[in-house]
Amino acid sequence: MTTVLITGCSSGYGLATARRFFDEGWDVVATMRTPHHDVLPASDRMRILALDVTDPASVARAVDASGPVDVLVNNAGIGAIGAFEATPMDTTRELFDTNTFGVMTMTQAVIPQMRSRGAGTIVNVTSSTTLAAMPLAAVYTASKSAIEGFSGSLALELGFFGVRVKLVEPGYGPTTAFTSNGAERMAGLIPEDYLPFAAPILKRFGEPGEVTTPDDVADVVFRAATDTSDRLRFPAGPDAVALAQST
């Protein structure tokens, strides 16, 4: 069996990704800040662990409990939209703690075992905001763009040891909990002076064309995880694919 460790599996992309790897016959370690054992199949091939990627001790416990990990999927992330001027630096740090430093902490925790075996794959889930500039997403984009640069460089140094690094770049996923989970964080981030600019943008968010589903992302994460080429970037979802082709 091959073992995959996935962060942020309580809903959305992470949950769909855990189900996809399980359906493909893998051993799955699905992690969540607050474990929900009823969202995934009960099986000796499915383990659900508590994990807060912003807590180094929690990361160490989860990686130790997981045993040998063949693929790490860094999916856990939080979001916020709003005017940068109105975004408190505490909110900025909160996004970077999960989206950037959390990914780095998880990655650093599994590198030694992968390097020593001369095999393994790390899949970092970022965002299509890294493919083209988007308004009202400056901090979120920055937190994800940092992982794009990190992953490109890391792929070169770990490739020497037979370890692959991949990026999956999902498009806009209105069916995920991105907005509801960030409602409190985003309160007040669009001041009155910004309303004439923001109103039509928010209206378009509510009337999207092509969008990305959790299954779209799960399919692409699995493809990236099993890809043996030197390809780094994998857009996920029709809107993300279109953006990638236009840049």
N, C-alpha and C positions, 0 to 999 in steps of 0.2 A: 504494500500500500504506500501511497504518497501522502504526505501530511501538509496541509495548508493552515496557516494561522491568519485569521482575518480580524481586523479591528472594526468597531462600529457596526455590529451586526443586529442591533435591535430593530431596525427598520430600513426601508429604502434600499440603496445600492448594496450595502453590506449584507442585509438579510437575503436579498436575491442572489448575491454572489455565494454566500454560504450554501444555499440550496442548490445552486448550479454545480459547485464542486462535489457536494454530496451525491447528487444524481449521477455524476461522472465516476463515482466509485472511490473518491478520495476519503481519507480520514480528515475531518474538519475540526479545527479548534476555533469556535466562534466566540468572540469576546465582546463584552458590553460593559458600560459603566455600572448599570444595574441589570443583572442577568434576568432574562425572561425565558424560562424553560419551555413555555408553551408555543413559541413562535417557530421552532425548528423540530424536525423529526426526532423522536426518541430512538436512539441507536447506539451501539457500541462504537460506531464510526463518527459520532457527533458528540463533541464535548463543548459545553458552554462555560466560559470562565469570566469572572469579574476582572475588568481592566480599565484603568484611567490612564490614558497615554500621557497626561500632564504630570503624573506622579511616578518618579523613577523607581520607587520601591514597588509600586503596583506593577510596573512593567517587568521588573526583575522577577517578581513572583509568577506572573503569567508565562513568561518565557521559560522559566525553570519547570513549571508544571506542564508545559506543552511537550517537552522532550524534543527529539530531533524534528526540526522544521525544514521542509524542502522548499516551500514557497511562503513568503510573507506578503500579505496584501494590506498595505497601509490605506485603509478606507476612511477611518474615523475623521470627521471634520465638522466644523460649525461655520455658520454664515452670518452675514449682516449686509444690508444695503442701506445706503444713506449718504448724505453729503459729508465729505471728509472733514470740512470745517466744523461740523457739529458732532463728530465722532470722538468721544472721550479716549484719551490714550489708554485708559484701563481696558476699554473695549478692544482697542487695537492689540494690546498685549494678550488679551484673552484669545483672540483669533490666532495670533501667532503661536501661543502656547500649545494649542491643539493642532492646527493645520501645518505648522512648520516644525516647531521644536518637538512636538509629539511624534511626528514622523521620523525625525532624526534620532530620537531616543529609542524608538522601537527598532529602527534599522541598526543602530550601533549595538543593540542587545543581541541581535541574531547573527551579525557578521562573523564573530569568531567561529561558531560551529560550521557555518557555510564555508568559510575560508579553509578551515582545517580539513573538511571533506572534499574540497575542490569542486563543489557543486551547490546550486541553489539559485533561486530567483526572488528578487524583491520587486513588487509591483506597487508603485505609488500612484494613488488616484488624486488627480488635481482637478482641473476645470477648463471648460472652453473659454473662460475669461482670459486665459493665458494665450489664446490664439488670436484674439482681436480685442482692441480697447472697448470697454463697455462702461457706460456712465453709472454713477452711484454705487460703484463696487471697488473703489480704490484700495481699501484696506484688505478686503477679501482677495482681490486679484494679487496684491503684493504678497500675501501669505502663501498663495498657491504658486506664484511665479518663482518664489524663492526655492520651492521644491523642484521646479523644472530645472533650474540651474544646478542645484544640488545633485539631482539624479543624473544629469548629463556628465558631470565630472566624476561622480561615483562609479558610473558604468565603466569608465576607462580604468580606474584603479582596481576595481573588483574583477573586471574582465581578465586581468592577469592571473587571477586565482580560479577562474572557471565559474565565477558567480555573475549572473546576469541582473541587470536593472532595467525596469520598464516603466513607462509612464502611460496611464490611461486618463484621457481628457474628456469627461462627460459634458454633454450639452445641458440645456435648461430642462430640469426635471420637475414640473409642477405637481406631480403626484407624490413627491417625497415630502418629508416633514421639515424641509429646509426653512420654510417661512414660519410654521407654527412653533418650531423649536427655538427660533430666533426672535420671536415677537417681542419679548421683554427687552432683549438686547438692542433691538432696532427702534424702540420707542423714542420719539423725539429727534431722530436723526435726519429728518427733513424739515428744516426751519421754514417759516413762512416765506422768507425771501427766495427760497429755492422752489416753491410750489409751481410757479409758471414753467420752470424747466422740468421738474420732476413729474408733474401730472401726466403729460402724454406718454412718458416712459413707463410709468406704473400702469397706465391703461393698456399699453402694449403687452406688459407682463401678463395681464389678465386675458389677453386675446392672442395667445401664441399661435404660430403656424406649426412647423415641424418641431417636435419636442423629443426629449430623451426619456425612456422608461427604465425602471430598475433592471428589467430583463436585458435591455440593450447593453447596459453597463456590465452586467454579470457575464454576458456572452463575450464581451471584449476583454474583460479581466481574465477570463479563462483562456482566451486565445493568446493574450500577452504572456500569461504565466507559462504556457506550454510552447511558446515560440523559441526556436533555437537559433534564430538569426541575430544579427547585431542591431536590428531595428529597435529604436528607443521609444518613439511616440505612437500611441494608438488612440485616435479620436473615437468617442463612443456616442452613438445616437446620430440620427440623420442631420440635425442642425450642426452638431460639432464636426461631422465629416464635411459638410458644405463649407464651414468656416475654414477648416484645415486646407481644403482644396483651393480656396480663394486667396490664401496668403502666400 
